[in-house]
Amino acid sequence: MIRRPLALALAFVLAPSLASAEDLMQTYELARAGDPQFSAAESNRLATREGAVQARAAMLPQLDGTATLSRSRSEGPSTQTQINPANGQLTSISGNSDSETTSRRYGVDLTQMIYDHSRITTLRSQKALSVASDYQLEAAGDDLITRTSAAYFNVLVQLETLAAAQAAEDAAKKQFDYASKRLEVGLAPITDVHEAQAQYESARASTILTRNAVEDAYQALAEITGQPVRNLKALPADFQPALPNSLGVEEWVQTAIDNNPALQAKEYQLESAEANVNTARSGHYPRLYLNGSYVDSATWGDNTFTSGFGSVTNPVENESRGPQFGITLSVPIFAGGATQSGVRQALAQRDVVQDELVQQRRALERNARNAYQTLVAGISEVEARRLALVAAQSAYDASNVGLEVGTRTVLDVLQNQRNLFTAQQNYAQARYNYLQNRLLLEQAAGTLEIEDLQDINRLLTVDAESQVDL
């Protein structure tokens, strides 16, 4: 896995050579280094993994050091027992006391958990979330592959559509000029010219819109890669689709249930929610901790006592040091119902995750079936679209010949030309939909790898922009 700093560094180093990437793999490498969604998934995984570290740290010894220095002064009436100078006997004498002292304290405090069920279950919850984040990152990587391929194939479809639109515009212009010349010599009515001009202007508008669609498709790809990508590779004309392997639909569905990373992430999130329920219930359990400390303290200063017999100043000096150890048992008795409320809340949150897991499993099964069926149908569709294109081309060529010999009109030619344009567009869409559906099936099954993208990349051997006037 490429970490974000390394990925960004690679992106800057390779940017001059990859900005004009010619194939799908180079485009994917740019996307892996520059896609903010994937980068956010990596950062989210790192943040989630720290939860387990912090939960484990709470179970380890907690050591704190303290140091204090304070100065105090007090003054007020006081009574002391002193020797009466008059008779030499002990007597209580009232007077005024003035004390000024300085204190310092250094200490080290140690706390070690012996038994705290809430911290044990919190660690289990965070460990489950950490594993879930690994699967979420894997799912984000699969999503990056399919998002990149979808944007890449969309550019190719739009380029082929633009090529067909430009050919249709040229053909419409040719028919418009032909109808105009026939009108000049009196061989065609004015309506043929108007019809041909309408078709020509419509073809021009279609070319303009398609060219804009091409630029937008390039921008959508750059949104993922972070920089412009040009000179893409496309499928050759003799491409023949086939199933990637011999697995049936039930095998694909079972593989998806067993391996899909998004589903596995949700399963570990459910495990974390179960642990959170135990954490909430642990509010009823006793907690046992070992406490220890070592303290070094000292106090110094003086105390002045003033009475009718004079003033007496006594120094204040006190110093102590030594360790202290003990065990603290805490037993919850009543928390105002907060513990029971926390348990109910945790149970409800667990049920939410459980229902989401059921829904996600059902959706995954449906999506896996649909992806397989769409892929199988796509093979037949590509062949059917190819034959439709061949027929549309033959019809267009025949109508041109018929126009020259007088058996077809300009309108017939224009109609066949529109049919040809539609057939070319549908054929291009069907071919690249098949490639995308291959990746979507592998993604649903949880078996999508870089090798799958490389297999498709090897099929792309034609310069996509060679037949287009950009």
C-alpha positions as CSV (number, residue, x, y, z in Angstrom):
1,M,0.0,0.0,0.0
2,I,1.3,3.4,-1.0
3,R,1.1,5.8,2.0
4,R,-0.1,9.3,1.3
5,P,3.2,11.1,1.6
6,L,5.0,8.6,-0.6
7,A,2.1,8.6,-3.1
8,L,2.2,12.4,-3.4
9,A,5.9,12.3,-3.8
10,L,5.6,9.8,-6.6
11,A,2.9,11.9,-8.2
12,F,5.2,15.0,-8.3
13,V,8.2,13.0,-9.6
14,L,6.3,11.1,-12.3
15,A,4.0,14.0,-13.3
16,P,6.0,15.1,-16.4
17,S,6.1,11.6,-17.8
18,L,2.6,10.5,-16.8
19,A,0.6,13.7,-17.6
20,S,0.2,12.2,-21.1
21,A,-0.5,8.7,-20.0
22,E,-1.3,6.4,-22.9
23,D,-3.0,3.5,-21.1
24,L,-5.3,2.5,-18.3
25,M,-2.6,1.4,-15.9
26,Q,-0.7,4.6,-16.0
27,T,-3.9,6.5,-15.5
28,Y,-4.7,4.3,-12.5
29,E,-1.3,5.0,-11.0
30,L,-2.0,8.7,-11.3
31,A,-5.4,8.2,-9.6
32,R,-3.9,6.2,-6.8
33,A,-1.4,9.0,-6.0
34,G,-3.8,11.9,-6.5
35,D,-7.4,10.8,-5.7
36,P,-8.6,12.6,-2.6
37,Q,-11.3,10.0,-1.8
38,F,-8.7,7.2,-1.6
39,S,-6.3,9.4,0.4
40,A,-9.1,10.2,2.8
41,A,-9.8,6.4,3.2
42,E,-6.1,5.9,4.1
43,S,-6.1,8.7,6.7
44,N,-9.4,7.3,8.1
45,R,-7.8,3.9,8.5
46,L,-4.8,5.4,10.3
47,A,-7.0,7.4,12.6
48,T,-9.2,4.3,13.4
49,R,-6.2,2.1,14.2
50,E,-5.1,4.6,16.9
51,G,-8.3,3.8,18.8
52,A,-7.0,0.3,19.7
53,V,-3.6,1.8,20.7
54,Q,-5.4,4.2,23.1
55,A,-7.7,1.5,24.5
56,R,-4.7,-0.7,25.2
57,A,-2.8,2.2,26.8
58,A,-5.7,2.7,29.3
59,M,-5.0,-0.8,30.6
60,L,-1.2,-0.2,31.2
61,P,0.4,1.5,34.2
62,Q,-0.4,5.2,34.4
63,L,2.5,7.1,35.9
64,D,2.3,10.8,36.8
65,G,4.8,13.2,38.3
66,T,3.9,16.2,40.4
67,A,5.8,19.1,41.8
68,T,4.4,22.0,43.9
69,L,5.9,25.0,45.7
70,S,3.7,27.2,47.8
71,R,4.1,30.0,50.3
72,S,1.6,30.9,53.0
73,R,1.1,33.6,55.7
74,S,-1.5,33.7,58.5
75,E,-2.2,36.2,61.3
76,G,-4.7,36.2,64.1
77,P,-5.5,35.8,67.8
78,S,-4.1,32.7,69.4
79,T,-3.6,31.1,72.8
80,Q,-0.4,29.3,73.8
81,T,0.9,27.6,76.9
82,Q,4.1,29.3,78.1
83,I,6.0,29.8,81.3
84,N,4.7,32.8,83.2
85,P,7.7,35.0,84.0
86,A,6.1,36.2,87.1
87,N,5.7,32.9,88.9
88,G,7.6,30.5,86.6
89,Q,4.6,28.2,86.1
90,L,2.9,27.0,82.8
91,T,-0.1,29.1,82.0
92,S,-2.3,29.9,79.0
93,I,-1.4,33.2,77.5
94,S,-3.6,35.0,74.9
95,G,-1.9,37.0,72.2
96,N,-1.5,37.3,68.4
97,S,0.2,34.7,66.2
98,D,1.9,35.6,62.9
99,S,3.1,32.6,60.8
100,E,4.9,32.6,57.4
101,T,6.0,29.3,55.8
102,T,7.1,27.8,52.5
103,S,6.3,24.3,51.3
104,R,7.5,22.1,48.5
105,R,6.3,18.7,47.4
106,Y,7.7,16.3,44.8
107,G,5.8,13.1,44.0
108,V,5.3,10.2,41.6
109,D,1.8,8.6,41.4
110,L,1.2,5.1,39.9
111,T,-2.2,3.7,38.9
112,Q,-2.5,0.2,37.5
113,M,-5.8,-1.5,36.5
114,I,-6.3,-4.9,38.1
115,Y,-9.9,-5.4,36.9
116,D,-12.0,-3.0,34.9
117,H,-14.4,-4.8,32.6
118,S,-15.3,-1.6,30.6
119,R,-11.7,-1.1,29.5
120,I,-11.4,-4.8,28.5
121,T,-14.5,-4.6,26.3
122,T,-13.4,-1.2,24.9
123,L,-10.2,-2.7,23.7
124,R,-12.2,-5.5,22.0
125,S,-14.4,-2.9,20.3
126,Q,-11.5,-0.9,19.1
127,K,-9.7,-3.9,17.7
128,A,-12.8,-4.9,15.7
129,L,-13.0,-1.3,14.3
130,S,-9.3,-1.5,13.4
131,V,-9.9,-4.6,11.4
132,A,-13.0,-3.1,9.9
133,S,-10.9,-0.1,8.7
134,D,-8.5,-2.4,6.9
135,Y,-11.4,-3.8,4.9
136,Q,-12.8,-0.4,4.3
137,L,-9.5,0.7,2.8
138,E,-9.5,-2.4,0.6
139,A,-13.0,-1.5,-0.5
140,A,-11.9,2.0,-1.2
141,G,-9.1,0.6,-3.3
142,D,-11.5,-1.5,-5.3
143,D,-13.8,1.5,-5.7
144,L,-10.8,3.6,-7.0
145,I,-10.2,1.0,-9.7
146,T,-13.8,1.0,-10.9
147,R,-14.1,4.8,-10.7
148,T,-11.0,5.3,-12.7
149,S,-11.9,2.7,-15.3
150,A,-15.4,4.1,-15.6
151,A,-14.1,7.7,-16.2
152,Y,-11.4,6.3,-18.6
153,F,-14.0,4.3,-20.6
154,N,-16.4,7.3,-20.7
155,V,-13.7,9.3,-22.4
156,L,-13.2,6.5,-25.0
157,V,-17.0,6.3,-25.6
158,Q,-17.2,10.1,-26.1
159,L,-14.3,10.1,-28.5
160,E,-15.9,7.4,-30.6
161,T,-19.1,9.2,-30.5
162,L,-17.3,12.4,-31.6
163,A,-15.7,10.5,-34.5
164,A,-19.2,9.3,-35.5
165,A,-20.7,12.7,-35.1
166,Q,-17.9,14.3,-37.3
167,A,-18.4,11.7,-39.9
168,A,-22.2,12.3,-39.8
169,E,-21.6,16.0,-40.2
170,D,-19.4,15.5,-43.2
171,A,-21.9,13.2,-44.8
172,A,-24.8,15.6,-44.1
173,K,-22.7,18.5,-45.6
174,K,-22.1,16.3,-48.7
175,Q,-25.8,15.6,-49.1
176,F,-26.7,19.3,-48.6
177,D,-24.3,20.3,-51.3
178,Y,-25.6,17.5,-53.5
179,A,-29.2,18.6,-53.1
180,S,-28.3,22.2,-53.8
181,K,-26.6,21.3,-57.0
182,R,-29.5,19.2,-58.1
183,L,-31.8,22.1,-57.3
184,E,-29.7,24.4,-59.5
185,V,-30.2,22.2,-62.5
186,G,-33.9,21.5,-61.8
187,L,-33.5,17.9,-60.7
188,A,-34.6,18.3,-57.1
189,P,-37.3,20.2,-55.3
190,I,-36.6,23.0,-52.8
191,T,-37.9,20.8,-50.0
192,D,-35.0,18.3,-50.5
193,V,-32.6,21.2,-50.0
194,H,-34.4,22.4,-46.9
195,E,-34.5,18.9,-45.4
196,A,-30.8,18.3,-46.2
197,Q,-29.9,21.7,-44.7
198,A,-31.9,20.9,-41.5
199,Q,-30.1,17.6,-41.2
200,Y,-26.7,19.2,-41.7
201,E,-27.3,21.9,-39.1
202,S,-28.5,19.3,-36.7
203,A,-25.4,17.3,-37.3
204,R,-23.3,20.4,-36.7
205,A,-25.0,20.9,-33.4
206,S,-24.5,17.3,-32.4
207,T,-20.8,17.6,-33.1
208,I,-20.5,20.7,-31.0
209,L,-22.3,19.0,-28.0
210,T,-20.3,15.8,-28.4
211,R,-17.1,17.8,-28.4
212,N,-18.1,19.4,-25.2
213,A,-19.0,16.0,-23.8
214,V,-15.5,14.8,-24.6
215,E,-13.9,17.7,-22.7
216,D,-16.2,17.1,-19.7
217,A,-15.2,13.4,-19.8
218,Y,-11.5,14.4,-19.7
219,Q,-12.2,16.7,-16.8
220,A,-14.0,14.0,-14.9
221,L,-10.9,11.8,-15.4
222,A,-8.7,14.6,-14.2
223,E,-10.9,15.0,-11.1
224,I,-9.7,11.6,-10.1
225,T,-6.1,11.7,-11.2
226,G,-5.4,15.3,-10.1
227,Q,-3.9,16.3,-13.5
228,P,-4.8,16.2,-17.2
229,V,-4.6,12.8,-19.0
230,R,-4.5,12.6,-22.8
231,N,-3.5,10.1,-25.6
232,L,-5.6,7.3,-24.3
233,K,-5.6,3.8,-25.7
234,A,-8.8,2.2,-27.0
235,L,-10.1,-1.2,-28.1
236,P,-9.3,-2.4,-31.6
237,A,-12.0,-3.1,-34.1
238,D,-11.6,-6.9,-33.9
239,F,-12.2,-7.1,-30.2
240,Q,-14.2,-10.2,-29.1
241,P,-15.6,-10.3,-25.6
242,A,-15.6,-13.4,-23.4
243,L,-16.4,-14.5,-19.9
244,P,-13.4,-14.1,-17.5
245,N,-13.8,-17.6,-16.1
246,S,-16.2,-20.5,-16.0
247,L,-17.8,-19.8,-12.6
248,G,-21.6,-19.8,-12.5
249,V,-23.8,-17.2,-11.0
250,E,-24.2,-19.0,-7.6
251,E,-20.5,-19.4,-7.3
252,W,-20.0,-15.7,-7.9
253,V,-22.7,-14.8,-5.3
254,Q,-21.1,-17.1,-2.7
255,T,-17.7,-15.7,-3.4
256,A,-19.0,-12.2,-2.9
257,I,-20.6,-13.1,0.4
258,D,-17.3,-14.7,1.6
259,N,-14.9,-12.1,0.3
260,N,-16.5,-8.7,-0.3
261,P,-14.4,-6.3,1.8
262,A,-17.3,-3.8,2.4
263,L,-19.4,-6.7,3.8
264,Q,-16.6,-7.9,6.0
265,A,-16.0,-4.4,7.3
266,K,-19.7,-4.2,8.4
267,E,-19.4,-7.6,10.1
268,Y,-16.5,-6.3,12.2
269,Q,-18.5,-3.1,12.9
270,L,-21.2,-5.4,14.3
271,E,-18.6,-7.2,16.5
272,S,-17.5,-3.8,17.8
273,A,-21.1,-2.8,18.5
274,E,-21.6,-6.1,20.5
275,A,-18.5,-5.2,22.6
276,N,-19.9,-1.7,23.2
277,V,-23.0,-3.3,24.7
278,N,-20.8,-5.2,27.2
279,T,-18.9,-1.9,27.9
280,A,-22.2,-0.3,28.8
281,R,-23.2,-3.2,31.0
282,S,-19.9,-3.1,32.8
283,G,-21.1,0.1,34.5
284,H,-22.7,-2.4,37.0
285,Y,-19.5,-4.2,37.7
286,P,-16.9,-3.4,40.4
287,R,-13.5,-2.0,39.5
288,L,-10.2,-2.8,41.2
289,Y,-7.1,-0.7,40.9
290,L,-3.6,-0.7,42.4
291,N,-2.4,2.7,43.6
292,G,1.1,3.7,44.6
293,S,3.0,6.9,45.2
294,Y,6.3,8.2,46.4
295,V,6.3,11.7,48.0
296,D,9.2,14.0,49.2
297,S,7.9,17.1,51.0
298,A,9.3,19.8,53.2
299,T,8.0,22.9,55.0
300,W,10.1,25.7,56.5
301,G,9.5,29.2,58.0
302,D,8.8,30.8,61.4
303,N,5.9,31.4,63.8
304,T,5.9,34.6,65.9
305,F,3.7,34.8,69.0
306,T,3.1,38.3,70.5
307,S,1.5,38.8,74.0
308,G,1.7,41.2,76.9
309,F,4.9,39.5,78.0
310,G,6.7,40.1,74.7
311,S,7.3,38.3,71.4
312,V,8.5,34.7,70.9
313,T,9.6,33.5,67.4
314,N,9.8,29.7,66.8
315,P,11.2,28.2,63.5
316,V,9.0,25.8,61.5
317,E,10.8,22.9,59.9
318,N,9.2,19.7,58.6
319,E,10.4,17.2,56.1
320,S,9.1,13.8,55.1
321,R,9.6,11.2,52.2
322,G,8.5,7.7,51.5
323,P,6.3,5.4,49.4
324,Q,2.7,4.5,49.7
325,F,0.8,1.6,48.2
326,G,-2.8,0.5,48.3
327,I,-5.7,-1.2,46.4
328,T,-8.9,0.7,45.6
329,L,-12.1,-1.2,45.1
330,S,-15.0,0.8,43.5
331,V,-18.5,-0.7,43.5
332,P,-21.2,1.1,41.6
333,I,-24.4,1.5,43.7
334,F,-26.6,4.1,42.0
335,A,-26.0,6.4,39.1
336,G,-29.4,7.8,38.6
337,G,-30.4,5.4,35.9
338,A,-27.5,6.4,33.5
339,T,-26.1,3.0,33.4
340,Q,-29.3,1.3,32.3
341,S,-29.9,4.1,29.8
342,G,-26.4,3.5,28.3
343,V,-27.1,-0.2,28.0
344,R,-30.4,0.5,26.1
345,Q,-28.6,2.9,23.9
346,A,-25.8,0.5,23.1
347,L,-28.4,-2.3,22.3
348,A,-30.2,0.0,19.9
349,Q,-27.0,1.0,18.2
350,R,-26.1,-2.6,17.8
351,D,-29.4,-3.4,16.3
352,V,-28.9,-0.6,13.8
353,V,-25.6,-2.1,12.7
354,Q,-27.1,-5.5,12.5
355,D,-29.9,-4.3,10.3
356,E,-27.4,-2.5,8.1
357,L,-25.4,-5.8,7.8
358,V,-28.5,-7.7,6.7
359,Q,-29.4,-5.0,4.1
360,Q,-25.9,-4.8,2.8
361,R,-25.7,-8.6,2.5
362,R,-29.0,-8.7,0.5
363,A,-27.9,-5.8,-1.7
364,L,-24.5,-7.5,-2.3
365,E,-26.2,-10.7,-3.4
366,R,-28.5,-8.8,-5.8
367,N,-25.6,-6.8,-7.2
368,A,-23.4,-9.8,-7.7
369,R,-26.2,-11.6,-9.6
370,N,-27.0,-8.5,-11.7
371,A,-23.3,-8.0,-12.4
372,Y,-22.9,-11.5,-13.7
373,Q,-26.1,-11.5,-15.7
374,T,-25.2,-8.1,-17.1
375,L,-21.7,-9.4,-18.1
376,V,-23.2,-12.4,-19.8
377,A,-25.8,-10.3,-21.6
378,G,-23.1,-7.8,-22.5
379,I,-21.3,-10.4,-24.6
380,S,-24.3,-11.0,-26.7
381,E,-25.1,-7.3,-26.8
382,V,-21.6,-6.5,-28.2
383,E,-22.1,-9.0,-31.0
384,A,-25.6,-7.8,-31.7
385,R,-24.5,-4.2,-31.8
386,R,-21.6,-5.1,-34.2
387,L,-24.0,-6.8,-36.6
388,A,-26.4,-3.8,-36.3
389,L,-23.5,-1.5,-37.2
390,V,-22.5,-3.7,-40.2
391,A,-26.1,-3.6,-41.4
392,A,-26.5,0.2,-40.9
393,Q,-23.2,0.8,-42.8
394,S,-24.5,-1.5,-45.6
395,A,-27.8,0.3,-45.7
396,Y,-26.1,3.7,-45.8
397,D,-23.8,2.7,-48.6
398,A,-26.7,1.2,-50.6
399,S,-28.7,4.3,-50.2
400,N,-25.9,6.4,-51.6
401,V,-25.7,4.2,-54.6
402,G,-29.5,4.3,-54.9
403,L,-29.3,8.1,-54.8
404,E,-26.9,8.2,-57.7
405,V,-29.0,6.0,-59.9
406,G,-32.3,7.7,-58.8
407,T,-33.9,4.9,-56.8
408,R,-33.4,6.7,-53.5
409,T,-33.9,10.2,-52.3
410,V,-31.7,12.5,-50.2
411,L,-34.1,11.9,-47.3
412,D,-33.5,8.2,-47.5
413,V,-29.7,8.8,-47.4
414,L,-30.0,11.1,-44.4
415,Q,-32.2,8.7,-42.5
416,N,-29.8,5.8,-43.1
417,Q,-26.9,8.1,-42.0
418,R,-28.7,8.9,-38.7
419,N,-29.2,5.1,-38.2
420,L,-25.5,4.6,-38.8
421,F,-24.6,7.3,-36.3
422,T,-26.8,5.7,-33.6
423,A,-25.4,2.2,-34.3
424,Q,-21.8,3.5,-34.0
425,Q,-22.6,5.1,-30.7
426,N,-24.4,2.0,-29.3
427,Y,-21.6,-0.3,-30.4
428,A,-19.0,1.8,-28.6
429,Q,-21.1,2.0,-25.5
430,A,-21.7,-1.8,-25.5
431,R,-18.0,-2.6,-25.8
432,Y,-16.8,-0.5,-23.0
433,N,-19.8,-1.4,-20.8
434,Y,-18.6,-5.0,-21.1
435,L,-15.1,-4.1,-19.9
436,Q,-16.5,-2.1,-17.0
437,N,-18.9,-4.9,-16.0
438,R,-16.0,-7.3,-15.8
439,L,-14.4,-5.1,-13.2
440,L,-17.8,-4.5,-11.4
441,L,-18.3,-8.3,-11.1
442,E,-14.9,-8.8,-9.6
443,Q,-15.5,-5.9,-7.2
444,A,-18.7,-7.3,-6.0
445,A,-17.1,-10.7,-5.5
446,G,-14.3,-9.2,-3.5
447,T,-11.7,-10.6,-5.9
448,L,-10.7,-7.4,-7.8
449,E,-7.0,-7.1,-8.2
450,I,-4.5,-5.0,-10.1
451,E,-4.0,-8.0,-12.4
452,D,-7.6,-7.7,-13.6
453,L,-7.0,-4.1,-14.6
454,Q,-3.8,-5.2,-16.3
455,D,-5.7,-7.8,-18.3
456,I,-8.1,-5.2,-19.6
457,N,-5.2,-2.7,-20.2
458,R,-3.6,-5.3,-22.6
459,L,-6.7,-5.2,-24.7
460,L,-6.4,-1.4,-25.3
461,T,-4.0,-1.1,-28.2
462,V,-5.4,1.6,-30.5
463,D,-4.8,5.4,-30.3
464,A,-8.2,6.7,-29.3
465,E,-7.6,10.2,-30.7
466,S,-6.3,9.2,-34.1
467,Q,-9.7,9.2,-35.8
468,V,-11.0,12.4,-34.1
469,D,-10.4,16.1,-34.9
470,L,-10.1,17.7,-31.5
